Amino acid sequence: MEEKERFEEVAPLLPGHKVLRIRKRRPRRRLRITPNIPEFFRFLRDMATKTPLIPIVIVLVALWLLFSFGIYLAEHEVNEQIASHGHALWWSFTAMQTQGANAPGPITPVGMVTGAIWSVISTISFFGVIIAIFYSYFMFPRRRPSRELIGAIQYNLEELENLSTDELETLKETTVRVINAQISRLKEKP
């Protein structure tokens, strides 16, 4: 089925003239329904290799288990709400997310101190450090000086005829340095 061409009135050239122009429609962007699975796995691999996310998550889980065990030891005989290690795990997990707004919590002094320390450490490590890691991952491509250097070299090569002798010498030295650095990186790889 053909679409009808829509005409749009344009300001006249001379009084009394009428000018029409065809209004072109932008093509519709198709909505992608299926996820891009290979790109998602590439993202996970990059996060695991280029950032300290995995070690920090491991430390966070180890601290979670350690502090929940400390809460359990301090509270299991006194507090009926934290009668098992599972309840202590749940309390320490919710304390990590809500900063201790989960009731009931520890009632012994040792349990309260342990819970308070856990609340502060977990909030800082979970929200602060992990979000900073994601931020640094997404900002990593923008911080690469090599890309800026290559962009400057490309620009100067396009403007080759307008460069002075000193600028040409600097461009030559910079290009040779970049190429030699890449060759040495390739030789180091097995």
Secondary structure, DSSP 8 states (H G I E B T S, - for coil): -----EEEEE--SSTT--EEEEE----------S--HHHHHHHHHHHHHHSSHHHHHHHHHHHHHHHHHHHHHHHTTT-GGG-SHHHHHHHHHHHHHHTT-SSS---SHHHHHHHHHHHHHHHIIIIIIHHHHHHHHHHGGGG-HHHHHHHHHHHHHHTGGG--HHHHHHHHHHHHHHHHHHHHHHHH--
